[in-house]
Amino acid sequence: MKYTGIATKMAITILIGVFTGIKLDEWISWEIPVFTLVLTILSSAFSIYIIIKGITK
């Protein structure tokens, strides 16, 4: 049950990053989706950090 919570946190973190990036790209309307790419990578890295932190407890 412990790992279900970690997976949920990971999914929510990545989805928030992707959604925020998409909205920022729509607002600024750049040709290349820079914010989507950057925030997806950052949120994925942060979710890996959450996994490592959760497993080592």
N, C-alpha and C positions, 0 to 999 in steps of 0.2 A: 504494500500500500504506500510505502514511503516513496517509491520511485514513480508512482502515478502522479503525485504532487509535483515532483521535479519535472516530469515531462510536460505537465500542464503549464507550469511556470515558463518553461522553455518555449512552448508554442505561443503563449500569450505575448511574451517578450518579442519574439520574431514578428508576429503579426502586427504588433503596435509599431515596430520599426518600419515595416513595409508600408503599412497604411499611412503613417506620417510622411514617409518619403514620397509616396504617390501624391498625396494632397499638396505637399510643398512644390513638387514638380508641376502640378496642374496650376497652382497659384502663380508661379514664376514663369511658367510656359517656356522652358528651355527645350532645345531640340533633343538633347541627350538627357536621360533621366538620372542626373547626378545624385540628387538627394535620395532617390530610391535605392541606388546602388550602394551609396555610402552608409545609409541607415540600416540597410539589410545586412551588410557586413558587420557593422558595429553591434547590432542587436544579436546577431548570431554569435559573435565573440562573447558578448555579455552573457548569453544563455549558456554557453560552454563554461564560463566562469561559475554560473549558478550551479551547474551540474557538478563541477569539481568540488565546489564548496559544500554542496549537499551530500555528496558521497563520502567525503572525508570526515564528516561528523560522526 
